[in-house]
Amino acid sequence: MAELIINAPFPFADNVFPAELGAVVQRSVLDGSEPALFVAHTEDNAWLVGDGVSDPNIEGACVVAPMVDVLAKDEKVTEVADLPVGMAAYRDSADEPWQRESFTWAEEG
């Protein structure tokens, strides 16, 4: 596989995630035990993918992985490839539509 990039030029051609795009992804999404219910495009142009259920801050809960691996588990994640910087998309289940809103990091403590 080619080297992953974290900051790909945005917007993406044809609103398709580039094959070399890497994201911070919860392992539960990658192994298919939980669906992707959260996707964020952070202010620094990085992508986050989570299950919306378990704590992504637990050591080892997340890895950097190719977005194509996420899409292989859930092709509906392609629907948020046009998500602007500073936005997040959420859904209640894999069968529900994505809802979009501004993304800010949660305050610690």
DSSP file (Angstrom, degrees, kcal/mol; ACC not computed):
  #  RESIDUE AA STRUCTURE BP1 BP2  ACC     N-H-->O    O-->H-N    N-H-->O    O-->H-N    TCO  KAPPA ALPHA  PHI   PSI    X-CA   Y-CA   Z-CA
    1    1 A M              0   0    0      0, 0.0     3,-0.1     0, 0.0    19,-0.0   0.000 360.0 360.0 360.0 147.0    0.0    0.0    0.0
    2    2 A A        -     0   0    0      1,-0.1     2,-0.1    17,-0.0     0, 0.0  -0.232 360.0 -79.1 -68.4 163.1    1.1    3.5   -0.7
    3    3 A E        -     0   0    0      1,-0.1     2,-0.2    19,-0.0    -1,-0.1  -0.400  50.8-119.4 -63.8 138.9    2.1    5.8    2.1
    4    4 A L        -     0   0    0     -3,-0.1     2,-0.4    -2,-0.1    17,-0.2  -0.542  21.8-155.0 -80.2 145.9   -0.9    7.4    3.9
    5    5 A I  B     -a   21   0A   0     15,-2.8    17,-3.5    -2,-0.2     3,-0.2  -0.942   9.8-166.8-117.5 145.6   -1.4   11.1    4.1
    6    6 A I  S    S+     0   0    0     -2,-0.4     2,-0.8     1,-0.2    41,-0.1   0.790  81.6  49.8 -98.7 -36.0   -3.4   12.8    6.8
    7    7 A N  S    S+     0   0    0     39,-0.1    -1,-0.2    14,-0.0    39,-0.1  -0.744  71.7 174.6-109.2  84.4   -3.8   16.3    5.2
    8    8 A A        -     0   0    0     -2,-0.8     4,-0.0    37,-0.4    13,-0.0  -0.646  44.4 -92.3 -86.2 144.9   -5.1   15.7    1.7
    9    9 A P        -     0   0    0      0, 0.0    -1,-0.1     0, 0.0    36,-0.0  -0.321  59.0-113.7 -55.8 135.4   -6.1   18.8   -0.3
   10   10 A F  S    S+     0   0    0      2,-0.1     2,-0.2    -3,-0.0    72,-0.1  -0.952  87.4  48.5-126.6 144.0   -9.8   19.4    0.2
   11   11 A P  S    S-     0   0    0      0, 0.0     2,-0.2     0, 0.0    71,-0.1   0.465  86.6-131.6 -75.1 158.3  -12.4   19.4   -1.3
   12   12 A F    >   -     0   0    0     69,-0.4     3,-2.1    -2,-0.2     5,-0.1  -0.533  27.2 -94.5 -81.5 145.3  -11.9   16.0   -2.9
   13   13 A A  G >  S-     0   0    0      1,-0.3     3,-1.5    -2,-0.2    -1,-0.1  -0.364 109.0  -3.6 -57.6 131.4  -12.4   15.4   -6.6
   14   14 A D  G 3  S-     0   0    0      1,-0.3    -1,-0.3    -2,-0.1     3,-0.1   0.692 120.2 -79.0  56.6  21.5  -15.9   14.1   -7.2
   15   15 A N  G <  S+     0   0    0     -3,-2.1     2,-0.4     1,-0.2    66,-0.3   0.885  95.0 138.5  54.3  42.1  -16.5   14.1   -3.4
   16   16 A V    <   -     0   0    0     -3,-1.5    -1,-0.2    65,-0.1    -3,-0.1  -0.969  60.1-114.2-119.5 130.9  -14.5   10.8   -3.1
   17   17 A F        -     0   0    0     -2,-0.4    64,-0.0    -3,-0.1    65,-0.0  -0.420  39.8-110.9 -60.0 131.0  -12.1   10.1   -0.3
   18   18 A P    >   -     0   0    0      0, 0.0     3,-1.8     0, 0.0    49,-0.2  -0.363  20.5-123.2 -62.4 144.3   -8.6    9.8   -1.8
   19   19 A A  T 3  S+     0   0    0      1,-0.3    49,-0.4    48,-0.1    48,-0.1   0.807 111.2  50.0 -59.3 -30.9   -7.2    6.2   -1.7
   20   20 A E  T 3  S+     0   0    0     46,-0.1   -15,-2.8   -16,-0.1     2,-0.3   0.403  81.8 121.9 -91.3   3.2   -4.1    7.4    0.2
   21   21 A L  B <   -a    5   0A   0     -3,-1.8    46,-2.8   -17,-0.2    47,-0.4  -0.512  45.4-161.2 -72.2 126.5   -6.1    9.3    2.9
   22   22 A G  E     -B   66   0B   0    -17,-3.5    25,-0.4    -2,-0.3     2,-0.3  -0.739   9.0-175.8-101.7 155.9   -5.5    8.2    6.4
   23   23 A A  E     -B   65   0B   0     42,-2.5    42,-2.5    -2,-0.3     2,-0.7  -0.959  36.4-103.4-144.0 159.6   -7.7    8.9    9.4
   24   24 A V  E     -Bc  64  48B   0     23,-2.5    25,-2.7    -2,-0.3     2,-0.4  -0.817  52.9-179.0 -85.1 117.7   -7.8    8.3   13.1
   25   25 A V  E     -Bc  63  49B   0     38,-3.3    38,-2.5    -2,-0.7     2,-0.2  -0.950  31.1-116.8-128.4 137.2  -10.2    5.4   13.4
   26   26 A Q  E >>  -B   62   0B   0     23,-2.1     4,-1.7    -2,-0.4     3,-1.2  -0.522  25.2-130.1 -69.0 137.9  -11.6    3.5   16.3
   27   27 A R  H 3> S+     0   0    0     34,-3.0     4,-2.7     1,-0.3     6,-0.3   0.824 105.7  64.9 -57.9 -33.7  -10.5   -0.1   16.2
   28   28 A S  H 34>S+     0   0    0     33,-0.4     6,-2.1     1,-0.2     5,-0.9   0.822 104.0  46.6 -62.1 -30.9  -14.1   -1.2   16.7
   29   29 A V  H X45S+     0   0    0     -3,-1.2     3,-0.7     4,-0.2    -1,-0.2   0.907 112.4  49.7 -74.7 -43.9  -15.1    0.4   13.4
   30   30 A L  H 3<5S+     0   0    0     -4,-1.7    -2,-0.2     1,-0.2    -1,-0.1   0.870 112.9  45.4 -64.1 -37.2  -12.1   -1.2   11.6
   31   31 A D  T 3<5S-     0   0    0     -4,-2.7    -1,-0.2    -5,-0.2    -2,-0.2   0.525 111.1-121.3 -86.8  -2.8  -12.8   -4.7   12.9
   32   32 A G  T < 5S+     0   0    0     -3,-0.7    -3,-0.2    -4,-0.3    -4,-0.1   0.540  79.6 120.3  81.0   6.2  -16.6   -4.3   12.1
   33   33 A S  S   <S+     0   0    0     -5,-0.9    -4,-0.2    -6,-0.3    -5,-0.1   0.755  83.3  23.2 -75.3 -21.8  -17.8   -4.9   15.7
   34   34 A E  S    S-     0   0    0     -6,-2.1    -2,-0.3    -7,-0.1    -1,-0.2  -0.990  85.5-118.7-137.7 146.7  -19.4   -1.4   15.7
   35   35 A P        -     0   0    0      0, 0.0     2,-0.7     0, 0.0    -5,-0.1  -0.431  37.6 -96.9 -78.3 159.9  -20.5    0.7   12.8
   36   36 A A        +     0   0    0      1,-0.2    15,-0.2    -7,-0.1     3,-0.1  -0.692  51.9 160.7 -74.3 116.5  -19.1    4.2   12.0
   37   37 A L        +     0   0    0     13,-2.0    54,-1.7    -2,-0.7     2,-0.4   0.394  59.9  47.3-116.5  -2.2  -21.5    6.6   13.7
   38   38 A F  E     +DE  50  90B   0     12,-1.7    12,-2.6    52,-0.2     2,-0.4  -0.993  54.1 172.3-144.7 130.6  -19.3    9.6   13.9
   39   39 A V  E     -DE  49  89B   0     50,-2.3    50,-3.2    -2,-0.4     2,-0.4  -0.990  10.0-173.8-137.4 130.6  -17.0   11.3   11.3
   40   40 A A  E     -DE  48  88B   0      8,-2.3     8,-2.4    -2,-0.4     2,-0.6  -0.966  20.1-156.9-126.6 144.9  -15.2   14.6   11.9
   41   41 A H  E     -DE  47  87B   0     46,-2.7    45,-2.8    -2,-0.4    46,-0.9  -0.930  33.8-146.3-115.0 100.0  -13.1   16.8    9.6
   42   42 A T    >   -     0   0    0      4,-2.3     3,-2.2    -2,-0.6    45,-0.1  -0.087  23.7-103.8 -73.7 165.9  -11.1   18.8   12.1
   43   43 A E  T 3  S+     0   0    0      1,-0.3    -1,-0.1    42,-0.2    42,-0.1   0.751 122.5  56.7 -58.6 -25.7   -9.8   22.3   11.9
   44   44 A D  T 3  S-     0   0    0      2,-0.1    -1,-0.3     1,-0.0    -2,-0.1   0.185 122.7-105.9 -93.9  18.6   -6.3   21.0   11.0
   45   45 A N  S <  S+     0   0    0     -3,-2.2   -37,-0.4     1,-0.2     2,-0.2   0.695  76.9 134.3  70.2  23.1   -7.8   19.0    8.0
   46   46 A A        -     0   0    0    -39,-0.1    -4,-2.3   -23,-0.0     2,-0.4  -0.618  49.0-130.9 -96.1 163.0   -7.5   15.6    9.7
   47   47 A W  E     - D   0  41B   0    -25,-0.4   -23,-2.5    -6,-0.2     2,-0.4  -0.937  16.9-168.2-117.8 138.3  -10.3   13.0    9.7
   48   48 A L  E     -cD  24  40B   0     -8,-2.4    -8,-2.3    -2,-0.4     2,-0.4  -0.972   0.7-170.5-123.7 139.0  -11.7   11.1   12.7
   49   49 A V  E     +cD  25  39B   0    -25,-2.7   -23,-2.1    -2,-0.4     2,-0.3  -0.989  15.0 167.6-132.2 124.9  -14.0    8.1   12.5
   50   50 A G  E     - D   0  38B   0    -12,-2.6   -13,-2.0    -2,-0.4   -12,-1.7  -0.852  44.4-124.4-134.2 169.0  -15.6    6.7   15.6
   51   51 A D        -     0   0    0     -2,-0.3     4,-0.1   -15,-0.2   -12,-0.1   0.554  40.1-134.3 -88.8  -8.9  -18.3    4.3   16.7
   52   52 A G  S    S+     0   0    0      2,-0.2     3,-0.1     1,-0.1   -16,-0.1   0.555  90.4  67.4  70.4   6.1  -20.2    6.9   18.8
   53   53 A V  S    S+     0   0    0      1,-0.2     2,-0.1     2,-0.0    -1,-0.1   0.716  87.4  52.2-121.7 -56.1  -20.5    4.4   21.6
   54   54 A S  S    S-     0   0    0      1,-0.1    -2,-0.2     7,-0.1    -3,-0.2  -0.471  92.3 -91.0 -91.9 161.5  -17.2    3.5   23.2
   55   55 A D    >   -     0   0    0      1,-0.2     3,-1.0    -2,-0.1    -1,-0.1  -0.563  28.5-164.9 -74.2 115.1  -14.5    5.9   24.5
   56   56 A P  T 3  S+     0   0    0      0, 0.0     6,-0.2     0, 0.0     5,-0.2   0.609  82.9  69.2 -75.2  -9.7  -12.0    6.8   21.8
   57   57 A N  T 3   +     0   0    0      4,-0.1     2,-0.2     2,-0.1     3,-0.1   0.536  69.8 109.8 -88.1  -6.4   -9.6    8.1   24.4
   58   58 A I  S X  S-     0   0    0     -3,-1.0     3,-2.5     1,-0.1     4,-0.3  -0.498  87.8 -92.8 -68.1 136.6   -8.8    4.8   26.0
   59   59 A E  T 3  S+     0   0    0      1,-0.3    -1,-0.1    -2,-0.2    -2,-0.1  -0.253 111.1  11.4 -53.8 129.2   -5.2    3.8   25.2
   60   60 A G  T 3  S+     0   0    0      2,-0.2    -1,-0.3    -4,-0.1   -33,-0.1   0.416  92.2 114.8  84.1  -0.7   -5.2    1.6   22.0
   61   61 A A  S <  S+     0   0    0     -3,-2.5   -34,-3.0    -5,-0.2   -33,-0.4   0.773  75.6  41.1 -72.4 -25.0   -8.8    2.4   21.1
   62   62 A C  E     +B   26   0B   0     -4,-0.3     2,-0.3   -36,-0.3   -36,-0.2  -0.889  60.5 179.2-126.4 153.2   -7.8    4.2   17.9
   63   63 A V  E     -B   25   0B   0    -38,-2.5   -38,-3.3    -2,-0.3     2,-0.6  -0.939  37.6-103.5-140.2 162.7   -5.3    3.8   15.1
   64   64 A V  E     +B   24   0B   0     -2,-0.3   -40,-0.2   -40,-0.2   -60,-0.0  -0.829  54.9 161.3 -87.5 125.8   -4.3    5.6   12.0
   65   65 A A  E     -B   23   0B   0    -42,-2.5   -42,-2.5    -2,-0.6     2,-0.1  -0.953  44.3 -88.3-143.1 158.1   -5.8    3.7    9.1
   66   66 A P  E >>  -B   22   0B   0      0, 0.0     3,-1.3     0, 0.0     4,-1.0  -0.457  29.8-131.9 -67.8 139.2   -6.7    4.2    5.4
   67   67 A M  H 3> S+     0   0    0    -46,-2.8     4,-2.7     1,-0.3     5,-0.2   0.814 106.3  68.3 -59.7 -29.0  -10.2    5.5    4.8
   68   68 A V  H 3> S+     0   0    0    -47,-0.4     4,-1.6   -49,-0.4    -1,-0.3   0.830  95.9  54.4 -61.8 -29.1  -10.6    2.8    2.2
   69   69 A D  H <> S+     0   0    0     -3,-1.3     4,-0.8     2,-0.2    -1,-0.2   0.868 108.9  47.7 -69.8 -36.3  -10.5    0.3    5.1
   70   70 A V  H >X S+     0   0    0     -4,-1.0     4,-1.9    -3,-0.2     3,-0.9   0.930 111.2  50.7 -65.6 -45.7  -13.4    2.2    6.8
   71   71 A L  H 3< S+     0   0    0     -4,-2.7    -2,-0.2     1,-0.3    -1,-0.2   0.809 102.1  61.3 -64.5 -30.3  -15.3    2.3    3.5
   72   72 A A  H 3< S+     0   0    0     -4,-1.6    -1,-0.3    -5,-0.2     3,-0.2   0.814 110.9  40.3 -65.1 -29.4  -14.8   -1.5    3.0
   73   73 A K  H << S+     0   0    0     -3,-0.9     2,-0.3    -4,-0.8    -2,-0.2   0.790 136.3  11.8 -85.7 -31.8  -16.7   -2.0    6.3
   74   74 A D    ><  -     0   0    0     -4,-1.9     3,-1.7    -5,-0.1    -1,-0.3  -0.762  57.2-172.0-153.0  97.2  -19.4    0.7    5.6
   75   75 A E  G >  S+     0   0    0      1,-0.3     3,-1.7    -2,-0.3     4,-0.2   0.675  80.3  77.4 -67.6 -16.2  -19.7    2.3    2.2
   76   76 A K  G >  S+     0   0    0      1,-0.3     3,-1.5     2,-0.2    -1,-0.3   0.662  75.8  76.6 -68.4 -14.0  -22.2    4.9    3.6
   77   77 A V  G X  S+     0   0    0     -3,-1.7     3,-1.8     1,-0.3    -1,-0.3   0.766  78.9  73.1 -64.6 -23.2  -19.2    6.7    5.1
   78   78 A T  G X  S+     0   0    0     -3,-1.7     3,-1.6     1,-0.3    -1,-0.3   0.761  80.3  74.1 -59.9 -23.4  -18.6    7.9    1.5
   79   79 A E  G <  S+     0   0    0     -3,-1.5    -1,-0.3     1,-0.3     3,-0.2   0.650  96.1  48.3 -66.0 -14.8  -21.7   10.2    2.0
   80   80 A V  G X  S+     0   0    0     -3,-1.8     3,-2.0    -4,-0.2    -1,-0.3   0.203  73.2 108.1-111.2  15.5  -19.6   12.5    4.2
   81   81 A A  T <  S+     0   0    0     -3,-1.6   -69,-0.4   -66,-0.3    -1,-0.2   0.690  79.4  56.5 -65.1 -16.7  -16.6   12.9    1.9
   82   82 A D  T 3  S+     0   0    0     -3,-0.2    -1,-0.3    -4,-0.2    -2,-0.1   0.292  75.2 135.5 -94.9   9.3  -17.8   16.4    1.3
   83   83 A L    <   -     0   0    0     -3,-2.0     3,-0.1     1,-0.1     4,-0.1  -0.419  54.3-128.5 -62.6 118.3  -17.8   17.3    5.0
   84   84 A P    >   -     0   0    0      0, 0.0     3,-1.4     0, 0.0   -43,-0.3  -0.186  32.7 -81.3 -66.8 160.4  -16.1   20.7    5.3
   85   85 A V  T 3  S+     0   0    0      1,-0.2   -43,-0.2   -42,-0.1   -42,-0.2  -0.350 118.8  28.0 -56.6 138.1  -13.3   21.5    7.7
   86   86 A G  T 3  S+     0   0    0    -45,-2.8    17,-2.8     1,-0.3     2,-0.3   0.596 101.9 107.8  83.6  12.0  -14.6   22.1   11.2
   87   87 A M  E <   -EF  41 102B   0     -3,-1.4   -46,-2.7   -46,-0.9     2,-0.3  -0.849  47.6-162.3-121.8 158.0  -17.7   19.9   10.8
   88   88 A A  E     -EF  40 101B   0     13,-3.1    13,-2.3    -2,-0.3     2,-0.4  -0.949   8.4-146.6-133.5 155.6  -18.8   16.5   12.0
   89   89 A A  E     -EF  39 100B   0    -50,-3.2   -50,-2.3    -2,-0.3     2,-0.3  -0.984  18.6-178.2-124.3 137.2  -21.4   14.0   10.9
   90   90 A Y  E     -EF  38  99B   0      9,-2.8     9,-3.3    -2,-0.4     2,-0.3  -0.918   7.5-179.1-129.9 154.1  -23.4   11.8   13.3
   91   91 A R        -     0   0    0    -54,-1.7     7,-0.1    -2,-0.3     3,-0.1  -0.978  29.3-134.8-149.1 154.1  -26.0    9.1   12.9
   92   92 A D  S    S-     0   0    0     -2,-0.3     2,-0.3     5,-0.3    -1,-0.1   0.767  87.8  -2.2 -81.2 -26.2  -27.8    7.0   15.5
   93   93 A S  S >  S-     0   0    0      4,-0.1     3,-1.4   -57,-0.1    -1,-0.2  -0.955  79.5 -96.1-154.7 169.3  -27.4    3.7   13.6
   94   94 A A  T 3  S+     0   0    0     -2,-0.3   -18,-0.1     1,-0.3   -58,-0.0   0.698 123.4  53.3 -64.5 -18.1  -25.9    2.5   10.4
   95   95 A D  T 3  S+     0   0    0      2,-0.1    -1,-0.3    -4,-0.0     0, 0.0   0.533  93.7  88.6 -93.4  -7.9  -29.3    2.7    8.8
   96   96 A E  S <  S-     0   0    0     -3,-1.4     2,-0.1     1,-0.1     0, 0.0  -0.534  83.2-104.3 -90.8 156.4  -30.0    6.3    9.7
   97   97 A P        -     0   0    0      0, 0.0    -5,-0.3     0, 0.0     2,-0.2  -0.402  41.9 -98.4 -73.7 157.0  -29.0    9.3    7.6
   98   98 A W        -     0   0    0     -7,-0.1     2,-0.4    -2,-0.1    -7,-0.2  -0.542  31.0-154.7 -75.0 138.4  -26.0   11.5    8.6
   99   99 A Q  E     -F   90   0B   0     -9,-3.3    -9,-2.8    -2,-0.2     2,-0.4  -0.951  13.0-148.0-111.3 136.3  -26.7   14.7   10.6
  100  100 A R  E     +F   89   0B   0     -2,-0.4     2,-0.3   -11,-0.2   -11,-0.2  -0.824  26.1 150.2-111.8 144.6  -24.1   17.4   10.3
  101  101 A E  E     -F   88   0B   0    -13,-2.3   -13,-3.1    -2,-0.4    -2,-0.0  -0.971  50.5 -70.6-158.3 168.2  -23.0   20.0   12.8
  102  102 A S  E     -F   87   0B   0     -2,-0.3     2,-0.5   -15,-0.2   -15,-0.3  -0.321  47.4-138.9 -62.2 146.3  -20.0   22.1   13.8
  103  103 A F        +     0   0    0    -17,-2.8     2,-0.3   -62,-0.2   -60,-0.1  -0.943  28.3 163.4-114.3 129.1  -17.2   20.1   15.4
  104  104 A T        -     0   0    0     -2,-0.5     2,-0.1   -62,-0.1     3,-0.1  -0.985  43.7-100.9-136.2 149.0  -15.2   21.3   18.4
  105  105 A W        -     0   0    0     -2,-0.3     2,-0.1     1,-0.1     3,-0.1  -0.448  43.6-109.5 -67.2 138.8  -13.0   19.3   20.7
  106  106 A A        -     0   0    0     -2,-0.1     2,-0.2     1,-0.1    -1,-0.1  -0.422  35.6-106.5 -67.7 142.8  -14.6   18.4   24.0
  107  107 A E        -     0   0    0     -2,-0.1     2,-0.2     1,-0.1    -1,-0.1  -0.499  35.2-127.6 -70.1 137.3  -13.2   20.2   27.0
  108  108 A E              0   0    0      1,-0.2    -1,-0.1    -2,-0.2    -3,-0.0  -0.556 360.0 360.0 -84.7 151.1  -11.1   18.0   29.3
  109  109 A G              0   0    0     -2,-0.2    -1,-0.2     0, 0.0    -2,-0.0   0.444 360.0 360.0  84.4 360.0  -11.7   17.7   33.0
